[in-house]
Amino acid sequence: MQVDEFVAKVNEATLRINNDIASLQEYRAKLESYAHLGDIDAVWSDVEGHKTNLDGLHKQVDEFVAKVNEATLRINNDIAALQEYRAKLESYAHLGDIDAIWSDVEGHKTNLDGLHKQVDEFVAKVNEAALRINNDIAALQEYRALSWNPIPTLATSMPSGVMWKVTRPTLTDSISKWMSL
């Protein structure tokens, strides 16, 4: 009986193996029916490459999002600063009059230029008059030093028939004379 049991076990194992073989042949036939089964390694490599590319893309997107957030923060700060500046400008009572004020200032600048020219001309005339006065004083001092009696000297130096009238000019007369130069 041992042999019969052994044969029965071998037959059982053979049957099981035949069933497994039949099952594997069905599975093999099913796998062979797939058109792209041979491309599985290429597909795997492509997927791995795409995963690497996606990781790089995720990093780029994260960096871009960080930059956008920084830019948004700066823009919000700039907007707040501009709103403060706007509020400050709106607090000025005469902001609406700025163009008229500007025109007035430009007109005043033109007037000041004219006034500066007049002052410069006046100073030049005063300097000329001061120089003449200093020259006259020097001449009078020289004349006084030359003679104790100026009348005969004046009479001898005057052309004949000229009469001299000696008057003392006022300050107004002197300034008028200087201005007319």
SEGU-675732 format. One record per residue (C-alpha): residue number from 0; x, y negated, z. Coordinates in pm, 1 decimal. Layout:
BEGIN
NUM | X | Y | Z
...
# end
This chain:
BEGIN
0 | 0.0 | 0.0 | 0.0
1 | 267.6 | -232.1 | 27.5
2 | 323.0 | -227.7 | -339.0
3 | -44.9 | -290.5 | -406.5
4 | -39.2 | -587.2 | -172.9
5 | 273.3 | -711.7 | -332.4
6 | 122.2 | -675.4 | -680.4
7 | -193.7 | -847.8 | -558.9
8 | 13.8 | -1136.7 | -422.0
9 | 214.2 | -1154.4 | -743.4
10 | -109.2 | -1149.3 | -947.6
11 | -252.4 | -1419.7 | -723.1
12 | 62.8 | -1627.9 | -759.0
13 | 62.6 | -1568.2 | -1136.0
14 | -300.3 | -1674.4 | -1158.3
15 | -228.1 | -1983.9 | -952.8
16 | 77.0 | -2060.0 | -1168.2
17 | -126.6 | -2007.6 | -1486.5
18 | -395.7 | -2241.7 | -1351.2
19 | -128.2 | -2496.4 | -1262.1
20 | 26.6 | -2461.2 | -1607.6
21 | -315.3 | -2506.1 | -1770.9
22 | -380.0 | -2809.9 | -1552.9
23 | -37.5 | -2953.7 | -1632.8
24 | -89.9 | -2887.5 | -2005.5
25 | -421.6 | -3076.6 | -1988.7
26 | -247.9 | -3359.8 | -1803.4
27 | 36.9 | -3354.1 | -2059.2
28 | -212.7 | -3368.9 | -2346.2
29 | -385.6 | -3660.2 | -2174.4
30 | -51.2 | -3843.9 | -2126.4
31 | 48.9 | -3777.2 | -2485.9
32 | -278.7 | -3934.8 | -2598.5
33 | -163.0 | -4269.6 | -2462.0
34 | -15.5 | -4463.4 | -2754.4
35 | 226.1 | -4675.7 | -2544.6
36 | 342.2 | -4422.1 | -2289.6
37 | 688.7 | -4430.1 | -2443.5
38 | 701.0 | -4806.9 | -2392.6
39 | 660.4 | -4784.6 | -2015.4
40 | 1028.6 | -4855.6 | -1944.1
41 | 1028.8 | -5161.3 | -2172.3
42 | 706.7 | -5281.5 | -2008.0
43 | 863.2 | -5228.3 | -1665.0
44 | 1170.8 | -5434.3 | -1763.5
45 | 946.5 | -5707.4 | -1902.2
46 | 741.5 | -5717.5 | -1581.0
47 | 1057.5 | -5741.3 | -1369.8
48 | 1185.1 | -6025.0 | -1590.7
49 | 850.3 | -6201.9 | -1561.1
50 | 860.8 | -6165.6 | -1184.7
51 | 1203.8 | -6335.9 | -1183.7
52 | 1074.5 | -6610.1 | -1413.6
53 | 768.1 | -6658.4 | -1195.1
54 | 986.5 | -6690.6 | -885.5
55 | 1185.9 | -6965.8 | -1061.4
56 | 863.1 | -7128.0 | -1176.6
57 | 725.4 | -7120.8 | -821.1
58 | 1042.6 | -7294.5 | -698.0
59 | 1008.8 | -7559.5 | -968.9
60 | 642.1 | -7611.3 | -885.6
61 | 726.6 | -7641.9 | -515.3
62 | 997.5 | -7899.6 | -593.5
63 | 757.3 | -8087.7 | -820.8
64 | 487.8 | -8088.6 | -552.7
65 | 742.5 | -8222.9 | -301.5
66 | 841.3 | -8501.0 | -543.2
67 | 475.9 | -8584.5 | -609.6
68 | 413.5 | -8601.0 | -234.8
69 | 713.1 | -8833.6 | -187.3
70 | 598.1 | -9052.8 | -476.5
71 | 245.7 | -9060.0 | -334.9
72 | 380.0 | -9168.0 | 3.4
73 | 588.8 | -9444.9 | -157.1
74 | 292.7 | -9558.6 | -366.2
75 | 68.2 | -9564.5 | -58.6
76 | 330.7 | -9769.4 | 129.7
77 | 361.3 | -10007.1 | -166.9
78 | -16.3 | -10041.7 | -183.0
79 | -28.4 | -10121.2 | 188.0
80 | 245.9 | -10382.2 | 147.1
81 | 65.4 | -10535.7 | -150.0
82 | -258.7 | -10546.7 | 46.9
83 | -79.6 | -10726.6 | 330.0
84 | 70.0 | -10971.5 | 79.7
85 | -271.4 | -11025.4 | -79.7
86 | -425.6 | -11093.1 | 260.9
87 | -146.8 | -11340.9 | 335.3
88 | -200.4 | -11516.4 | 1.5
89 | -575.2 | -11526.1 | 56.6
90 | -516.1 | -11696.7 | 392.1
91 | -359.6 | -11998.6 | 216.8
92 | -619.0 | -12273.8 | 203.0
93 | -481.1 | -12437.2 | -111.7
94 | -386.2 | -12132.0 | -316.4
95 | -648.8 | -12224.0 | -573.9
96 | -484.2 | -12564.4 | -613.5
97 | -141.5 | -12419.8 | -697.0
98 | -152.1 | -12521.5 | -1064.3
99 | -245.8 | -12879.9 | -979.7
100 | 21.7 | -12888.5 | -708.7
101 | 275.1 | -12753.0 | -957.7
102 | 183.6 | -13022.2 | -1210.7
103 | 212.5 | -13290.0 | -942.2
104 | 555.4 | -13163.4 | -837.0
105 | 675.0 | -13159.6 | -1197.3
106 | 549.0 | -13518.5 | -1236.0
107 | 726.3 | -13620.6 | -917.1
108 | 1046.5 | -13462.6 | -1042.1
109 | 1022.1 | -13671.1 | -1357.2
110 | 951.5 | -13983.8 | -1151.4
111 | 1244.5 | -13904.3 | -922.9
112 | 1473.3 | -13870.2 | -1222.9
113 | 1367.3 | -14217.7 | -1334.2
114 | 1408.2 | -14353.2 | -982.9
115 | 1757.0 | -14200.3 | -958.6
116 | 1850.6 | -14371.6 | -1283.8
117 | 1721.0 | -14703.6 | -1152.2
118 | 1909.7 | -14659.0 | -823.9
119 | 2227.9 | -14570.1 | -1014.3
120 | 2187.3 | -14878.9 | -1231.2
121 | 2123.0 | -15094.0 | -923.0
122 | 2431.2 | -14954.1 | -747.7
123 | 2638.9 | -15023.5 | -1059.4
124 | 2511.3 | -15382.9 | -1069.3
125 | 2575.3 | -15427.8 | -696.9
126 | 2927.9 | -15292.6 | -743.4
127 | 2985.4 | -15528.9 | -1036.7
128 | 2850.3 | -15821.5 | -833.8
129 | 3063.6 | -15723.0 | -534.1
130 | 3367.8 | -15709.9 | -758.6
131 | 3287.4 | -16054.3 | -899.2
132 | 3227.6 | -16188.2 | -547.6
133 | 3557.6 | -16043.3 | -429.7
134 | 3729.6 | -16193.7 | -734.5
135 | 3560.5 | -16529.6 | -666.6
136 | 3664.4 | -16514.7 | -300.3
137 | 4020.4 | -16434.6 | -402.0
138 | 4017.0 | -16721.4 | -653.5
139 | 3879.5 | -16961.0 | -393.9
140 | 4137.2 | -16849.6 | -140.7
141 | 4407.4 | -16897.3 | -400.3
142 | 4263.2 | -17237.1 | -489.8
143 | 4249.9 | -17339.1 | -124.2
144 | 4606.5 | -17225.4 | -76.6
145 | 4721.3 | -17437.9 | -369.4
146 | 4559.6 | -17761.2 | -268.7
147 | 4415.3 | -17924.8 | 41.7
148 | 4209.8 | -18160.9 | -164.7
149 | 4008.8 | -17960.1 | -414.9
150 | 3816.0 | -18246.8 | -569.2
151 | 4103.3 | -18406.6 | -767.5
152 | 4209.1 | -18061.6 | -886.5
153 | 3854.6 | -17977.8 | -990.8
154 | 3823.7 | -18315.6 | -1160.8
155 | 4140.7 | -18264.1 | -1356.2
156 | 4041.6 | -17910.9 | -1458.9
157 | 3688.6 | -18002.4 | -1564.9
158 | 3617.7 | -18086.5 | -1923.1
159 | 3526.7 | -18450.1 | -1973.6
160 | 3162.8 | -18539.6 | -1930.5
161 | 3074.2 | -18229.6 | -1721.8
162 | 2908.8 | -18294.4 | -1394.6
163 | 2929.6 | -18037.5 | -1120.4
164 | 2644.2 | -17989.5 | -879.2
165 | 2744.9 | -17811.1 | -564.2
166 | 2457.5 | -17623.7 | -397.1
167 | 2446.4 | -17336.8 | -157.5
168 | 2259.7 | -17036.1 | -313.6
169 | 2012.8 | -16835.3 | -107.0
170 | 2034.3 | -16458.3 | -61.5
171 | 1734.6 | -16414.2 | -292.6
172 | 1907.1 | -16619.6 | -562.6
173 | 2222.4 | -16406.8 | -530.2
174 | 2030.4 | -16076.7 | -554.1
175 | 1830.4 | -16203.3 | -851.4
176 | 2151.3 | -16303.8 | -1024.9
177 | 2306.4 | -15961.2 | -956.6
178 | 1998.7 | -15782.5 | -1087.8
179 | 2007.6 | -15977.7 | -1411.1
180 | 2359.3 | -15861.7 | -1491.2
# end
